[in-house]
Amino acid sequence: MHKNNDENPGFDEKTLEWLRNLWVENRMTYDRMILQLSVGGIGVLVTLITAFGGNHSIWYLIPAFCFVVSIICCLLIFSANADYITKIINKSLKTRKIYWLDEIYRLDVLDISTRCFFIAAVISSFIVTLFISHGQ
């Protein structure tokens, strides 16, 4: 027979564990993709600075800054996730609900920051490249 979890009726423990693992893997894959695309974005910016160069290269600092912040946020997410999982494994995570929410809130803020800075970097790269290439 299936043993139902009180919080998630309809799912047995094995299915619930599989869904949790799937969710974590999906989120981590998304963060890895943002990290890789941000590093690639910096490479594209360096290429564009070399191609167009000159006195307009200062404008590429805006998207470069956004890409760097996105990279830093991704690295902080990886670190915070590792700490969070370690606390769960060692059962040293405080059982107070507020502390759990603080941990989750911090990860959510980092996740939203990563997405926002990445989107800002892509859009500003496109805009700066458009204006500089039309000015050449």
N, C-alpha and C positions, 0 to 999 in steps of 0.2 A: 504494500500500500504506500501511497504517497504521503509523506509527512509535510503538512502545510505550515509555512511560517506565518505567524500572526500578523506581521507587518506587510507581507506580500502574499495574500491568499491566492491560491491557484498555481503557485510554483513550488515544486519540491526543492529541497536544499541543494541538490546537484545542479538543477537548472538555474537556480538563483546564483550559485557560485560561478557557473559558466557565463551567465549574463554580466556579472560583476567583472570577471576577467576580460570579457569582450569589451566592455565599456572602458576599462582602464587602458587596454591596448589601443583602442580607437583614439582616446585622448592623447596618449603618449605619441602615437604616430602623427597626429595633427601637430603637436608641439615640435616633433623632429622635423616635419616638413617646413614649418615656419622658420626654424633655425637654419635649415639648409638653404631655403630660398633667400633668407636675409643675408647669409654669407655670399651667396651667388649675386645678390643685388649689389653688395659692396664691390664685388668683382666687376660687374657691369658698369658701375659708377666710375671705377678707376679706368676702365676702357674708354668710357665717354670723355673723361677728363683728358686722357691722352689724345683722343681723336680731335676733340674740339678745343681743349686746353685754353690757353690764353688767360685773359682777365676775367672770364666768366666762371672759372672753376670754383670760385668762392660759393656760388649758388648751389653747388652739389653737396655742400656741407649740411644743408637742411635734410635731404633724404638720407645722407650717410649717418647723420645723428640718429634719425628715426630707426634705421636698420640696426645700428649699434645698440640702442635701447631695447629693441625687439630681441636681439641676441642675448643681452644681459637678462632680460625677463625670462626667456626660455631656460637659460642656465639656472636661474633662481627657482624656476618651477621644478626642474629636474632635482635640484638639491632639496627643496621643500618636500617633494613627493617621497624622496628617499628617506628623509627624516621622519615623515609622517608614517610611512610603512614600517620603519624600524620601531617606532613607538608602539604601533599596533601589535607587531610581532612580540616585542618585549613586554607588552601589556603595561607600559609605563605611561600611556596616555591617560590623563586624568578623566575620570568618569563624569565630571561636571559637564552638563550640556553646553554651557557657555564656552568652555575651552574647546570643545569639538567645533563649535560654530566659528570660533576665532581662527582655528586651523583652516577650515574650509573657506572662510571669508578671505583669508590671506591668499590662498591658492586661486580663488575666483578673481581677486583684484589683479594678481599677476597675469592670469589668463586673459582677462579683458584688456589689460595694458599691452600685452604682447600683440593681440589682434589689432588694436587701435594704432599702435606705432607702426606695425607692418603695413597696414592699409595706408596710413599717412605717408610712409616711405615710398610705396609704390606710386601713389598719386602724385606726390611732389616730384619724384624722379621723372615721371611722364611729363608733367608741366614744365619743369626746368629744362628738360631735353628738348621739348617742343619749342620753347622760346629761344633757347640758345641756337638750335639748329636753323631756325628761321632767320636769326640775326646774322648768321655766317654768310 
